[in-house]
């Protein structure tokens, strides 16, 4: 059966494939294979640079040809490695054999036993995966998040002076401004991004149990720890975790997943707020010709983009939670549970990218209903009570809170007229009365 959007089991590779195609070069099986090939080739070149005695005569001018093995890597190459894996039943060993065949083609047979020299599979996996994650961040994640944040900045500036009724515990509260409420989410996300960017992309590189046993027994005079650190940090651009067991301990990777989860949680909060504002009629939504809001109710224009975003963020967070909780745990020097889990790293990223796109789509459909903002403010004059009692405190008026409490905590509707009548009943100067009367729900919005 040929895989199509209709028969794919996962909606990521089915319904949503077009939205996450940009992640395929980093999280697909072919991508993982390509990154493994890259690490193996660069490792061989690094051994030549020491140089190991048996590689001292290796012609450096051939490095470019070696690097073409991964820089010009094709889907056919990936399939060839998968075919080799059917025989070896080992994915990383299949990569080694593939590169050895390439060496044969380049007439480099005498050097090919230094491919994967002294390494274990996890030296390749635990460098390939953080490399792919790092590249995915730079190429896809950060640009997508930046587009969403830029839209929020535009709306925050555009709506900066729109007064709105705040609601704490769902009840009318001191007024705020729409632009400021949008900016709260921008600031929250930016703070989390700063923390995220401070977490290193860590990699393990040290042989079967992390001690360079095979390296040291073969070449005891070489500082293999210094070599490994230089290779991981200078050649690959990652952070070298040392000491380790057979595998990377994944603590930094867990930190990355936790940071991504916090960013997603902030966006869930945002999606729910906007959804609520739509239900309150603060926003209308642009209507696209031909679209149907409900199969039964023709009038409906549902906030489906924010709902879609929330749902995808929830799935992403559930997976990020499992990844961050499971990966740092491995029995003794290594068990295999991390292997199958790491193959799913791209899944929560994909759901996150789908969510970013959905939120952005929803924002682009919003039409502000200024009349509804104004109506809610006008219907809730009680919110200026805080302002009045605060000024009365400033003036040392006796028991101002209690006086306002008696006015506002009744079942009678508080209107502009009732507020004015209350102010007029106070034994204060006319100047102070005029100051109090100048306060309205529309201008009592703080800084």
Helices and strands as residue ranges (DSSP letters): H 17-20, G 21-23, H 24-27, H 29-50, G 53-55, G 60-62, H 63-71, H 75-88, H 91-105, G 109-114, H 121-136, I 137-141, H 142-158, E 163-168, E 171-177, H 178-197, E 202-204, H 213-218, H 224-230, I 231-235, E 239-241, H 251-279, E 283-285, H 304-326, H 337-342, H 345-364, E 366-368, H 370-378, G 381-384, H 385-394, H 400-408, H 416-425, H 430-437
